[in-house]
Each structure stands twice: as C-alpha cells, then as structure tokens.
C-alpha cells in the first residue's frame, strides 16, 4: 500500500472538530485510510502534541 503523509492541520481539524474544515478533513482521512497507509513524521508529531 502507498503511504500518505497527513498534514498536522488535517489532524488538528479532526481533533478540535474545526467548524470550517472538520467535515472535509474527516471524510478525506476516512477515504484515504481505506486505500493507503496514513503516516506522520517527527515534525507533525511535535506540531500536534503541543
């Protein structure tokens, strides 16, 4: 399976249930998770852990 790097903004949209982006971000992650492996790197981990 192909790996997809998930941007920290997309993760934060879902975690915070952002009013503007939650629907798009969660739907896109769900779709991609069925077809690819979703990954993050150390920078993205650091950005969402604060």
C-alpha positions in Angstrom: 0.0 0.0 0.0 1.1 3.5 -0.7 1.9 5.8 2.3 0.2 9.2 2.6 1.8 11.8 4.9 -1.0 13.5 6.8 -0.5 17.2 7.5 -0.8 18.5 11.0 -3.6 20.9 10.1 -5.8 18.0 8.9 -5.2 16.1 12.2 -6.0 19.3 14.2 -9.2 19.9 12.2 -10.4 16.5 13.2 -9.2 16.6 16.8 -10.6 20.0 17.5 -13.7 19.5 15.4 -13.0 22.7 13.5 -16.3 24.2 12.3 -15.0 25.0 8.8 -12.7 22.0 8.0 -13.9 19.1 10.1 -16.2 17.6 7.6 -13.7 17.7 4.7 -10.7 16.6 6.8 -12.5 13.6 8.4 -14.1 12.5 5.2 -10.8 12.7 3.3 -8.9 10.8 6.1 -11.6 8.1 6.1 -11.4 7.7 2.3 -7.6 7.6 2.2 -7.3 5.2 5.2 -9.3 2.6 3.2 -6.8 2.8 0.3 -3.5 3.8 1.8 -1.4 3.8 5.0 -1.6 7.1 6.8 1.6 8.3 8.3 3.1 11.2 10.2 6.7 12.2 10.8 8.5 13.7 13.8 7.7 17.3 12.9 4.0 16.6 12.5 4.0 14.6 15.8 5.6 17.6 17.5 3.2 20.1 16.0 0.1 18.2 17.2 1.5 17.2 20.6 1.6 20.8 22.0 
